[in-house]
């Protein structure tokens, strides 16, 4: 409450408004709409009635402001608040930046902003605390965005309009305030008591629950599609990365040398029955490779790339039985195989195997059964295991029993080297890369089909792209599709069309969905960019 | 051959057969690591020998501790068996109700120790009761079929051991083909028992000396809790049907509480069992014995310093309750000590050490001279001796020998007096110096215990002990001193005996005193006048106040002072002893790093504050702001911390490129107009996929081009 008081006092210097009114506004209208506030103001402070009308004009003017300015203003407010956080710094805004603003309004809008402070702050808080850099960027590059659609939206879209409305009005007002005032305290939308509490807790647990408290997440709607160079395939990525100058080579080398001095100690401890696990930021592949090449050349060893997308425990066991033990024959289950391996290693003490596993915590190996089998392998006295883990929750894979089987010794080897190999497989990457694969699979599948079938798919794809801007596009209904195909002389009966569709469905090129009216709708589950590329390519071929 | 491929993930490397080494090269690695490899061969041999001794000692301890439990179990098995033998009818009727005799073995939560217990248990059973012992683990038996397979497999193996060699082949074949069912099991059992019956009497006798005539089949479920209920239920129901055909005994290994049986099995199934409960010894007792036998003894020259011991005990108490892990930590400290301390070559039995001192090289002598404790010692000497110590190797060696002997004597005295003090402190209320001897040991090892507050309060409390207690404690102490090997304690023992004698004498004297008080009480009863009563009461009070310390109290003070003097002279902290570095392992940090690592903290530090690892001045930055020069992944990580549950990739990318381009000092306006630079884009992609690999984010389908954040909170 004291904060509010403080602010109110400050406001009083510049504005002519009764304390009670402001207080009332702040406490009552935490989440109420701007217009309501305005109405109350009109009633209460007669002196400003005329100017308030101006404001309402302003408001309307603001609502039709160009997106560009909106962004600029938003950015300004964010920056103001950031700067305000560092005391002693003052920020002044050139009013020339906002030519639309009538010269007569500032005073009144200041006033207005005071009454809305609680609400404004809540908005501001959300923005600033989540995305200041984003905003900063926008401040420096306002022209980057020229589209006029709403930049921010909640994932629950029904609130979108209202939010936008609020923001636009409030943001314009915000920039008029002196920065020290705007950021006196980061506040929440609710009661002052809560505000204080939230301010004090830097408790990250609460942050978590706050983030998960509502299903609504407010992020910007921009997509990678709007950037032209959105997709890079693996090759170009590598080429580009090679161009990037390496940083801190000297320091990295020193780090690596520190780790390398431990090699013989590792060997000693491996021989004494311990297993070694490496953790820490940075790819440990090169380190382990170096360990392998420098110390293991004369002994039998097995390298397992855990990050390989289709690695399984079975393949590890297979390479042990087939290549190390030279055992021919199949096994009913991995457990049988493990039994044989354990038996052979127990019988023959001269048999020795070094097991190097990169990324023991990879998706394919982290399962309980895989870990159990690997742990049992590691517990054999003549199998020496050295592995690396990267995932933050990797140690949760092991319960007490497994840990004692593994008999780990932990070594921190922070290398800071990039995880090039580990992230090089297509499916381990984010959406940026998935495009090329989908495209190549599309072309591959379609090339093996008849021209008619290709035509069918093209037809669907075109329709799909035509409707790409329609958010409620349910897909093409089967009957409709059949009609179109007939008209294009692609099929002669519903049955043939269905047969073709089965083919597509098997290759996951289309998806069928039953609408609310019971009609079957067809969809292509490939993103629009890839589809466009595909159509372009197809057109070239023809 | 490279180990990266897009088609496979496993690479086997086999060196040519001629290149393959045959001899064990472990010792080589021991010497390779350090440039300071004095006497490494000898050190390694000493280390191995010491570990072997310690390991066998721990096994012995375990065996002794489990003896009671195993005896009980064998008795139980014998009973169920003897019933079968003698009271055939009764057994029959019990079998009719088809109850399986079952031993529920409550072992405690320290799961890692169970394996050893079960191993020795099955050995003991095989030696004493029956060759047919099967131990099953839950992970091997996902279904009833697997369970029976395992059961049969293990039984057949036992069979092979007993059988003559000619049977082996057919058994092997049958094992593969056999249809694993209870019927075949009973058939097998019948054939086996018949065979032993029909064998020659001489052979029969030898076998029956160890086993009984129709030995029971013992099935051990090592981890009862992890078995799926269905498997257990099925097995029990099926085997109860066949219990008439062969004597089956189950042993359940239970980590939690016996209640679990009833939770896992419905009444209809558990009523088929005839359960008897057995409790194994607690892990705390086990640890106490291990510490007592391994650490508080002069038998092994190697010692742990206070901090190291504290680390190991903390891991035990706060993480796993596993004695096995404690011993592992102990092993690691032995290895580390011998690996890192060149003078550890002297860490062996006294006589051997004295011999080794003579053959020390000049470098090793220098090593001795650089020991902090030795330098302290030198400084306390007169100047001529100082010079001699620092210049003459031969003189140094002589002195070292005596110092080592002193150290040995110190330990002998230390442990005796420690035990004695422990007897005193355990009798105190609230245990100011700890209940366990290990706590007392830690307190004494670290610093001068008599300077601590806890010791003060302990002495205060000792001064208030009752006579009976004091006498009992003194007797115990006398026993400890007598049993100790040190000869220098003969005086102490005499003194203690003298104290005990004086306490005896006191008894006679106190009875007289009591007489006086009794008479005064009688007087009290006589006076009926209120005035007189008051007067006598006052007089009594007066006399009490002015009364001098009784003889008992005097004696008690004397005893406590005597103990105090013992503590002060013998329980000096180990760090003060000259040459303690030779036998004490004190780098607790390495131990903690290797045994109880914190990978999350390491990751967070690297991401938040790369300067910790990369000692570059440009990375030095305040908390909370994003350094432009930091590695890409650090920047991306810090940017993602500012986001909520979902992160828009485009915005993230732009923020990243703003931060990165800010470093390069380019005018932001110039860059801003254009699209994001390709290289920066590529760097961003790499950093984001690295974060995904590390588990900070994951792709989200909630919104296009968004990723979900997975972590909240540091570490």
Interface residues (C-beta under 8 A of the other chain):
Chain A: X129 X130 X131 X132 X133 X134 X136 X137 X138 X140 X141 X143 X144 X155 X204 X205 X207 X208 X211 X212 X217 X218 X219 X220 X221 X222 X223 X224 X225 X226 X227 X228 X229 X232 X236 X237 X240 X241 X243 X244 X247 X248 X251 X252 X254 X255 X261 X262 X263 X264 X265 X267 X268 X269 X271 X272 X274 X279 X280 X281 X282 X289 X292 X296 X297 X298 X299 X300 X301 X302 X303 X304 X305 X306 X307 X308 X310 X311 X315 X316 X318 X319 X320 X323 X324 X335 X350 X369 X372 X389 X390 X391 X392 X393 X394 X395 X399 X400 X401 X403 X404 X407 X409 X410 X411 X412 X414 X416 X418 X419 X420 X421 X422 X423 X425 X428 X429 X430 X431 X432 X433 X527
Chain B: X3 X4 X5 X6 X8 X9 X10 X11 X12 X13 X14 X15 X19 X20 X21 X22 X24 X25 X26 X29 X30 X32 X33 X110 X111 X112 X115 X139 X140 X146 X223 X320 X322 X324 X325 X328 X331 X332 X335 X339 X593 X594 X595 X596 X597 X599 X600 X602 X603 X606 X607 X610 X613 X614 X615 X616 X629 X631 X633 X639 X642 X643 X644 X645 X646 X647 X648 X649 X650 X651 X652 X653 X654 X655 X657 X658 X659 X668 X669 X671 X672 X673 X675 X676 X678 X679 X681 X682 X683 X685 X686 X688 X689 X690 X692 X693 X694 X695 X696 X699 X702 X703 X704 X705 X706 X707 X709 X711 X712 X713 X714
